[in-house]
Amino acid sequence: MARLVQYEEAPPEVRAVYDEIKAARNIPDVNNFWKALAVHPPTLCRTRDSLREVMGPGVLDPLTKEMLSLAVSTANGCAYCMASHTAAARAKGMTEEMRGELLAIVAMAAETNRLADAYDVSIDPAYRDPG
């Protein structure tokens, strides 16, 4: 089990990240993911900066971003991330019907991916990225 750095024991640079996350999410405490990363402050800061950039405003809406994160977490089998992104997606409007469809897509894609790999299917010329 990862060691979790609590606010009271955190160095100033970690407290600053915690404060930023708490303010941005309007929550009383950061979740365990951030507390685990805080054992190495450079990783904590880098991850927070990357997450802020990727999950911030862009072409995709916040719900779509959370549902994509949930799909990847499911495909990777990360129970913590699945729970976190399910909660975040629900807070942004994901219904149980949407979650069910998302999980069905993830499961089907995983199955067809394994079949394509197992049969060593060559990529059709029309599917190749011209870029």
LOFITI-557742 format. One record per residue: residue number from 0; residue in one letter; y, z, x of N, C-alpha, C in turn. Coordinates in nm, 3 decimals. Example, Ala and Ser with C-alpha at 12.3 -4.5 7.8 and 13.67 -1.06 7.14 Angstrom:
BEGIN
 fikol fipa    n_c2    n_c3    n_c1   ca_c2   ca_c3   ca_c1    c_c2    c_c3    c_c1
     0    A  -0.569   0.780   1.319  -0.450   0.780   1.230  -0.330   0.780   1.320
     1    S  -0.225   0.708   1.285  -0.106   0.714   1.367   0.003   0.787   1.290
//
This chain:
BEGIN
 fikol fipa    n_c2    n_c3    n_c1   ca_c2   ca_c3   ca_c1    c_c2    c_c3    c_c1
     0    M  -0.117   0.000   0.085   0.000   0.000   0.000   0.124   0.000   0.089
     1    A   0.219  -0.083   0.053   0.342  -0.095   0.132   0.426   0.032   0.123
     2    R   0.492   0.061   0.233   0.588   0.172   0.232   0.713   0.124   0.160
     3    L   0.765   0.206   0.072   0.884   0.172  -0.006   1.003   0.253   0.045
     4    V   1.109   0.185   0.078   1.230   0.250   0.128   1.318   0.286   0.009
     5    Q   1.332   0.416  -0.015   1.414   0.465  -0.124   1.562   0.461  -0.083
     6    Y   1.649   0.455  -0.180   1.793   0.444  -0.155   1.843   0.557  -0.064
     7    E   1.799   0.677  -0.092   1.847   0.793  -0.018   1.815   0.786   0.131
     8    E   1.707   0.721   0.167   1.667   0.713   0.308   1.706   0.581   0.374
     9    A   1.764   0.491   0.297   1.794   0.356   0.346   1.916   0.355   0.438
    10    P   1.911   0.271   0.542   2.029   0.254   0.627   2.139   0.180   0.549
    11    P   2.261   0.183   0.598   2.374   0.124   0.525   2.356  -0.023   0.484
    12    E   2.298  -0.107   0.571   2.283  -0.249   0.535   2.184  -0.267   0.420
    13    V   2.084  -0.180   0.414   1.987  -0.185   0.304   2.052  -0.134   0.176
    14    R   2.127  -0.026   0.186   2.197   0.027   0.068   2.291  -0.078   0.009
    15    A   2.356  -0.156   0.095   2.448  -0.260   0.048   2.373  -0.365  -0.033
    16    V   2.256  -0.404   0.013   2.175  -0.501  -0.062   2.128  -0.439  -0.193
    17    Y   2.080  -0.317  -0.188   2.038  -0.247  -0.310   2.153  -0.242  -0.410
    18    D   2.273  -0.204  -0.363   2.389  -0.193  -0.452   2.421  -0.328  -0.515
    19    E   2.413  -0.434  -0.436   2.441  -0.569  -0.487   2.341  -0.608  -0.596
    20    I   2.214  -0.582  -0.571   2.110  -0.617  -0.669   2.128  -0.534  -0.797
    21    K   2.153  -0.405  -0.781   2.170  -0.319  -0.898   2.290  -0.364  -0.982
    22    A   2.398  -0.400  -0.917   2.517  -0.445  -0.989   2.493  -0.580  -1.057
    23    A   2.430  -0.673  -0.987   2.405  -0.806  -1.042   2.313  -0.801  -1.162
    24    R   2.215  -0.712  -1.159   2.116  -0.704  -1.266   2.145  -0.592  -1.366
    25    N   2.249  -0.515  -1.338   2.285  -0.402  -1.424   2.165  -0.309  -1.447
    26    I   2.106  -0.267  -1.336   1.989  -0.179  -1.338   2.017  -0.054  -1.255
    27    P   1.948   0.057  -1.285   1.975   0.181  -1.212   1.910   0.185  -1.073
    28    D   1.807   0.105  -1.050   1.737   0.107  -0.921   1.674  -0.030  -0.897
    29    V   1.657  -0.066  -0.771   1.591  -0.193  -0.739   1.440  -0.177  -0.756
    30    N   1.371  -0.290  -0.775   1.227  -0.282  -0.794   1.155  -0.269  -0.658
    31    N   1.027  -0.245  -0.665   0.948  -0.216  -0.546   0.942  -0.331  -0.446
    32    F   0.956  -0.454  -0.492   0.957  -0.568  -0.399   1.065  -0.550  -0.294
    33    W   1.186  -0.520  -0.340   1.298  -0.503  -0.247   1.278  -0.380  -0.159
    34    K   1.224  -0.274  -0.216   1.199  -0.152  -0.139   1.096  -0.175  -0.029
    35    A   0.998  -0.262  -0.056   0.898  -0.294   0.047   0.959  -0.380   0.157
    36    L   1.042  -0.477   0.119   1.106  -0.563   0.220   1.203  -0.485   0.307
    37    A   1.256  -0.376   0.254   1.358  -0.300   0.326   1.306  -0.235   0.454
    38    V   1.175  -0.232   0.475   1.125  -0.179   0.602   1.170  -0.268   0.718
    39    H   1.208  -0.393   0.686   1.262  -0.485   0.786   1.390  -0.545   0.729
    40    P   1.506  -0.481   0.753   1.631  -0.525   0.692   1.664  -0.673   0.709
    41    P   1.637  -0.737   0.824   1.667  -0.881   0.831   1.589  -0.964   0.727
    42    T   1.464  -0.927   0.703   1.385  -0.998   0.602   1.440  -0.972   0.463
    43    L   1.478  -0.847   0.437   1.539  -0.812   0.308   1.663  -0.897   0.284
    44    C   1.753  -0.902   0.380   1.879  -0.976   0.364   1.856  -1.126   0.350
    45    R   1.769  -1.180   0.433   1.740  -1.324   0.428   1.679  -1.362   0.295
    46    T   1.585  -1.281   0.247   1.519  -1.310   0.120   1.618  -1.301   0.005
    47    R   1.702  -1.199   0.006   1.802  -1.184  -0.100   1.899  -1.302  -0.100
    48    D   1.944  -1.345   0.017   2.036  -1.459   0.026   1.970  -1.586  -0.028
    49    S   1.846  -1.609   0.012   1.774  -1.728  -0.034   1.752  -1.724  -0.185
    50    L   1.710  -1.609  -0.236   1.686  -1.594  -0.378   1.816  -1.614  -0.458
    51    R   1.923  -1.559  -0.410   2.052  -1.572  -0.478   2.091  -1.721  -0.486
    52    E   2.071  -1.793  -0.377   2.106  -1.935  -0.374   2.016  -2.018  -0.466
    53    V   1.886  -1.999  -0.455   1.792  -2.080  -0.532   1.794  -2.047  -0.681
    54    M   1.802  -1.920  -0.714   1.796  -1.879  -0.855   1.934  -1.876  -0.921
    55    G   2.038  -1.901  -0.844   2.174  -1.902  -0.899   2.201  -2.028  -0.979
    56    P   2.327  -2.045  -1.019   2.362  -2.162  -1.100   2.325  -2.293  -1.033
    57    G   2.274  -2.384  -1.113   2.234  -2.514  -1.064   2.203  -2.606  -1.181
    58    V   2.134  -2.713  -1.156   2.099  -2.810  -1.259   1.999  -2.749  -1.357
    59    L   1.905  -2.670  -1.307   1.806  -2.605  -1.394   1.864  -2.477  -1.452
    60    D   1.833  -2.451  -1.578   1.882  -2.329  -1.642   1.801  -2.208  -1.593
    61    P   1.856  -2.086  -1.610   1.788  -1.966  -1.560   1.647  -1.946  -1.617
    62    L   1.623  -1.976  -1.743   1.489  -1.960  -1.801   1.390  -2.054  -1.734
    63    T   1.430  -2.179  -1.713   1.341  -2.275  -1.647   1.307  -2.227  -1.506
    64    K   1.405  -2.175  -1.435   1.380  -2.126  -1.299   1.280  -2.010  -1.301
    65    E   1.296  -1.918  -1.395   1.201  -1.806  -1.404   1.062  -1.854  -1.442
    66    M   1.054  -1.951  -1.534   0.923  -2.001  -1.574   0.856  -2.077  -1.460
    67    L   0.932  -2.148  -1.381   0.875  -2.213  -1.262   0.826  -2.108  -1.163
    68    S   0.903  -2.003  -1.145   0.861  -1.894  -1.057   0.733  -1.829  -1.108
    69    L   0.723  -1.813  -1.239   0.602  -1.758  -1.299   0.483  -1.852  -1.276
    70    A   0.505  -1.981  -1.291   0.397  -2.078  -1.270   0.347  -2.073  -1.126
    71    V   0.438  -2.070  -1.031   0.398  -2.065  -0.889   0.328  -1.933  -0.859
    72    S   0.379  -1.824  -0.912   0.318  -1.693  -0.890   0.177  -1.689  -0.947
    73    T   0.159  -1.752  -1.063   0.026  -1.760  -1.124  -0.067  -1.843  -1.037
    74    A  -0.019  -1.959  -0.994  -0.101  -2.046  -0.910  -0.140  -1.977  -0.779
    75    N  -0.049  -1.895  -0.726  -0.076  -1.825  -0.600  -0.152  -1.694  -0.621
    76    G  -0.166  -1.652  -0.746  -0.242  -1.530  -0.774  -0.170  -1.402  -0.734
    77    C  -0.037  -1.401  -0.738   0.039  -1.281  -0.701   0.066  -1.198  -0.826
    78    A  -0.013  -1.094  -0.846  -0.001  -1.010  -0.966   0.138  -0.949  -0.978
    79    Y   0.194  -0.901  -0.869   0.327  -0.840  -0.873   0.430  -0.943  -0.919
    80    C   0.427  -1.061  -0.859   0.525  -1.164  -0.893   0.505  -1.215  -1.035
    81    M   0.381  -1.226  -1.080   0.356  -1.267  -1.219   0.420  -1.167  -1.315
    82    A   0.402  -1.039  -1.289   0.459  -0.936  -1.376   0.612  -0.941  -1.373
    83    S   0.668  -0.952  -1.256   0.813  -0.955  -1.240   0.875  -1.076  -1.307
    84    H   0.818  -1.195  -1.282   0.875  -1.316  -1.338   0.846  -1.330  -1.488
    85    T   0.737  -1.272  -1.536   0.713  -1.270  -1.680   0.821  -1.186  -1.748
    86    A   0.849  -1.069  -1.693   0.954  -0.983  -1.750   1.090  -1.052  -1.746
    87    A   1.121  -1.115  -1.633   1.251  -1.182  -1.621   1.261  -1.301  -1.716
    88    A   1.153  -1.378  -1.729   1.155  -1.493  -1.820   1.167  -1.447  -1.965
    89    R   1.097  -1.340  -2.000   1.110  -1.285  -2.136   1.254  -1.243  -2.163
    90    A   1.316  -1.179  -2.065   1.454  -1.136  -2.081   1.549  -1.254  -2.099
    91    K   1.510  -1.370  -2.048   1.594  -1.490  -2.058   1.555  -1.576  -2.178
    92    G   1.458  -1.530  -2.257   1.426  -1.601  -2.380   1.288  -1.663  -2.391
    93    M   1.201  -1.643  -2.293   1.068  -1.700  -2.302   0.990  -1.631  -2.414
    94    T   0.932  -1.711  -2.503   0.849  -1.658  -2.611   0.704  -1.654  -2.565
    95    E   0.620  -1.587  -2.642   0.476  -1.585  -2.610   0.417  -1.725  -2.620
    96    E   0.467  -1.807  -2.712   0.419  -1.944  -2.724   0.454  -2.024  -2.599
    97    M   0.573  -2.004  -2.546   0.614  -2.072  -2.423   0.527  -2.026  -2.306
    98    R   0.502  -1.895  -2.298   0.419  -1.841  -2.191   0.278  -1.897  -2.199
    99    G   0.224  -1.903  -2.320   0.090  -1.958  -2.338   0.081  -2.102  -2.293
   100    E   0.181  -2.182  -2.330   0.181  -2.323  -2.290   0.196  -2.337  -2.139
   101    L   0.284  -2.255  -2.082   0.303  -2.257  -1.937   0.172  -2.226  -1.864
   102    L   0.103  -2.120  -1.908  -0.022  -2.082  -1.842  -0.129  -2.188  -1.861
   103    A  -0.129  -2.255  -1.976  -0.225  -2.364  -1.998  -0.198  -2.479  -1.902
   104    I  -0.071  -2.509  -1.878  -0.034  -2.615  -1.784  -0.077  -2.578  -1.643
   105    V  -0.050  -2.453  -1.603  -0.089  -2.407  -1.469  -0.240  -2.419  -1.452
   106    A  -0.315  -2.375  -1.551  -0.461  -2.379  -1.542  -0.512  -2.523  -1.535
   107    M  -0.457  -2.610  -1.618  -0.501  -2.749  -1.617  -0.465  -2.817  -1.485
   108    A  -0.343  -2.793  -1.436  -0.301  -2.852  -1.310  -0.390  -2.804  -1.195
   109    A  -0.425  -2.676  -1.196  -0.514  -2.622  -1.091  -0.649  -2.692  -1.097
   110    E  -0.702  -2.710  -1.218  -0.832  -2.776  -1.232  -0.826  -2.920  -1.186
   111    T  -0.726  -2.995  -1.233  -0.719  -3.137  -1.195  -0.686  -3.153  -1.047
   112    N  -0.610  -3.060  -0.990  -0.584  -3.062  -0.845  -0.714  -3.050  -0.767
   113    R  -0.797  -2.954  -0.808  -0.925  -2.933  -0.738  -1.015  -3.055  -0.753
   114    L  -1.017  -3.116  -0.871  -1.099  -3.236  -0.891  -1.050  -3.351  -0.804
   115    A  -0.919  -3.374  -0.802  -0.864  -3.482  -0.720  -0.895  -3.459  -0.573
   116    D  -0.884  -3.334  -0.526  -0.917  -3.303  -0.387  -1.066  -3.318  -0.360
   117    A  -1.148  -3.269  -0.453  -1.294  -3.275  -0.434  -1.343  -3.419  -0.426
   118    Y  -1.285  -3.505  -0.508  -1.324  -3.646  -0.506  -1.247  -3.727  -0.403
   119    D  -1.156  -3.662  -0.332  -1.074  -3.727  -0.230  -1.011  -3.855  -0.285
   120    V  -0.946  -3.841  -0.399  -0.885  -3.955  -0.469  -0.764  -4.004  -0.390
   121    S  -0.761  -4.135  -0.362  -0.647  -4.193  -0.291  -0.529  -4.205  -0.387
   122    I  -0.410  -4.192  -0.333  -0.289  -4.196  -0.414  -0.258  -4.340  -0.454
   123    D  -0.236  -4.360  -0.583  -0.200  -4.493  -0.634  -0.065  -4.535  -0.575
   124    P  -0.051  -4.663  -0.539   0.078  -4.710  -0.485   0.197  -4.680  -0.576
   125    A   0.176  -4.686  -0.707   0.287  -4.661  -0.801   0.333  -4.516  -0.798
   126    Y   0.249  -4.423  -0.749   0.284  -4.282  -0.744   0.350  -4.241  -0.614
   127    R   0.352  -4.328  -0.517   0.410  -4.293  -0.388   0.562  -4.282  -0.399
   128    D   0.617  -4.181  -0.338   0.761  -4.158  -0.339   0.827  -4.259  -0.247
   129    P   0.915  -4.343  -0.301   0.979  -4.444  -0.217   1.083  -4.386  -0.121
   130    G   1.123  -4.261  -0.146   1.228  -4.199  -0.065   1.175  -4.153   0.063
//
